[in-house]
Every structure is written in C-alpha cells, then in structure tokens.
Amino acid sequence: MNASAWQLVRAVRGPMLLITFGTLMALNHNDKADFERTWPVLLIVYGIFKLIERMIKPPAPIPPPWPQPGYTPEYTQAPYQPPQPPPTTYPQGGAQ
C-alpha cells in the first residue's frame, strides 16, 4: 500500500463513524435497539479504522547519518570567548 491509501482511510474514518452513529440513533428511535446497549459499536468501528491505518501506514523515512560529509551549516558562529574581567583601576589621589 502507499500513502494515498493511508490518506483515503483517514478521510473515510470520520464519515463512517457518523454513518454508524446515525444508524444507531435510527435504531434507538424506532425502538429496535437501545443506544445504551449499542454504543460500543462506535468504538469497534473506530478501532477497525485505526488498525487499518496502522497496517497500511507508510514507514517513516530513515534519516541520513549525521553529520554528512561536506555538510556546512547555513550560519557560522564565532567560538565562545569567556567574558574578560574589568580592568583594575586604582583611584587617583585621596587620603594616604
């Protein structure tokens, strides 16, 4: 399978959940089945779609080794220089 099949499954998941929910509500409204007993069907449908997504999801690309030969960063930074202490000055004149 490819990425387009994975995207199709993701696109269909929401509408299928809404159709399932509508069907369960129609059954509840016509007194065929109580929603209190049939709501787990929504979880089952959701789980099936997640399982299908994971089965056909394209594998993640393998990152290249780091650093690559000939790699030059887009910016350069000067090497770290620790701060210099302020120069010591002695007061001129004053009491001795």
Summary of the structure (lengths in Angstrom):
residues: 96
radius of gyration: 33.4
end to end distance: 91.1
largest distance: 107.4
contacts: 144
relative contact order: 0.12
helix: 50%
strand: 0%
